[in-house]
């Protein structure tokens, strides 16, 4: 097993990723409800990484279906409106709002309204 100090020594000083190079059209995870534009930003980072950082645009009627999470997770809304659920509790989200979701919860998010829902999603990457 590689130690944390060695991982840091192997990591470059930084990685700069242009989201245009990470984009793809796909059904959202956890149920394939509708379609989305996925920007798998952290996938383009070389070497080991401690977190996942993604942008996802849920098209009209699309959703990341309810699923259990095994880490804290953050949904930050850039544009559009959505409805997030965590362990049965629901809340509406608008641009500038963040849902901080906790380890062990069953979570999901649905696009609502006329405009696509653009999100930043971040969570730790298990090593």
C-alpha positions as CSV (number, residue, x, y, z in Angstrom):
1,X,0.0,0.0,0.0
2,X,1.3,3.5,-0.9
3,X,1.6,5.9,2.0
4,X,0.1,9.4,2.0
5,X,3.5,11.1,1.9
6,X,4.5,9.1,-1.2
7,X,1.2,9.9,-3.0
8,X,1.8,13.6,-2.3
9,X,5.3,13.3,-3.7
10,X,4.0,11.7,-6.9
11,X,1.3,14.3,-7.5
12,X,1.9,17.2,-9.8
13,X,1.7,20.7,-8.3
14,X,-1.7,21.2,-10.0
15,X,-3.9,20.1,-12.8
16,X,-5.9,22.5,-14.9
17,X,-8.9,20.9,-16.7
18,X,-11.0,22.5,-19.5
19,X,-14.5,21.1,-19.0
20,X,-15.0,21.1,-22.8
21,X,-12.6,18.1,-23.0
22,X,-14.6,16.1,-20.5
23,X,-18.2,16.5,-21.8
24,X,-20.5,13.7,-23.0
25,X,-24.2,13.2,-23.3
26,X,-25.5,10.3,-21.2
27,X,-28.4,9.2,-19.1
28,X,-27.9,10.3,-15.4
29,X,-26.7,7.7,-12.9
30,X,-29.0,5.8,-10.5
31,X,-32.0,5.1,-12.7
32,X,-31.1,6.5,-16.1
33,X,-34.1,9.0,-15.8
34,X,-34.0,11.2,-18.9
35,X,-30.8,12.6,-20.4
36,X,-28.0,14.8,-19.2
37,X,-24.8,16.5,-20.2
38,X,-21.9,15.2,-18.0
39,X,-18.6,16.9,-17.4
40,X,-16.5,14.4,-15.6
41,X,-13.9,17.0,-14.7
42,X,-11.9,15.1,-12.0
43,X,-11.5,12.1,-14.4
44,X,-9.1,14.2,-16.4
45,X,-6.8,14.8,-13.4
46,X,-3.6,12.8,-13.7
47,X,-2.4,10.6,-10.9
48,X,-4.1,9.9,-7.6
49,X,-6.9,12.2,-6.4
50,X,-8.8,12.5,-3.1
51,X,-12.1,13.8,-4.5
52,X,-14.5,13.7,-7.4
53,X,-15.6,17.0,-8.9
54,X,-18.2,16.9,-11.7
55,X,-20.7,19.2,-13.5
56,X,-23.9,17.7,-14.6
57,X,-26.7,19.3,-16.6
58,X,-30.0,17.5,-16.1
59,X,-32.2,18.0,-19.2
60,X,-35.9,18.6,-18.8
61,X,-37.5,15.7,-16.9
62,X,-34.2,14.1,-16.0
63,X,-33.1,13.0,-12.5
64,X,-30.3,11.4,-10.6
65,X,-32.5,8.8,-8.9
66,X,-32.6,8.0,-5.2
67,X,-29.5,6.0,-4.1
68,X,-27.6,5.4,-0.9
69,X,-24.3,7.3,-0.5
70,X,-21.3,6.1,1.5
71,X,-19.7,9.5,1.9
72,X,-20.8,13.2,2.3
73,X,-21.8,14.7,-1.0
74,X,-22.5,18.3,-2.3
75,X,-24.9,19.4,-5.0
76,X,-24.4,23.1,-5.9
77,X,-26.9,24.7,-8.4
78,X,-25.4,26.8,-11.1
79,X,-28.6,27.3,-13.2
80,X,-32.2,26.0,-13.4
81,X,-34.2,24.6,-10.5
82,X,-34.3,21.2,-8.9
83,X,-35.8,19.2,-6.1
84,X,-33.4,17.3,-3.9
85,X,-34.4,14.4,-1.5
86,X,-32.4,13.0,1.4
87,X,-33.9,10.3,3.5
88,X,-37.4,11.3,2.4
89,X,-37.0,15.0,3.2
90,X,-37.4,17.2,0.1
91,X,-36.3,20.7,-0.8
92,X,-36.3,23.0,-3.8
93,X,-33.0,24.3,-5.0
94,X,-32.3,27.4,-7.2
95,X,-29.1,28.9,-8.5
96,X,-26.6,29.7,-5.7
97,X,-28.1,27.1,-3.4
98,X,-26.3,24.0,-2.1
99,X,-27.5,20.7,-0.7
100,X,-25.0,19.2,1.7
101,X,-25.8,15.5,1.9
102,X,-24.6,13.2,4.6
103,X,-22.9,9.8,4.6
104,X,-25.5,7.0,4.8
105,X,-28.4,9.0,3.4
106,X,-30.6,7.9,0.5
107,X,-30.4,10.9,-1.9
108,X,-31.5,12.0,-5.4
109,X,-32.2,15.2,-7.4
110,X,-34.8,16.0,-10.1
111,X,-34.9,18.8,-12.7
112,X,-37.9,21.0,-12.2
113,X,-39.2,23.9,-14.3
114,X,-38.5,24.9,-17.9
115,X,-34.7,25.3,-17.8
116,X,-32.1,22.5,-17.5
117,X,-30.7,22.0,-14.0
118,X,-26.9,22.6,-14.0
119,X,-25.1,21.2,-11.0
120,X,-21.6,20.9,-9.5
121,X,-21.3,17.6,-7.7
122,X,-18.4,16.9,-5.3
123,X,-17.6,14.0,-3.0
124,X,-14.5,12.2,-1.6
125,X,-12.9,9.6,-3.8
126,X,-12.3,6.4,-1.8
127,X,-8.7,5.2,-2.0
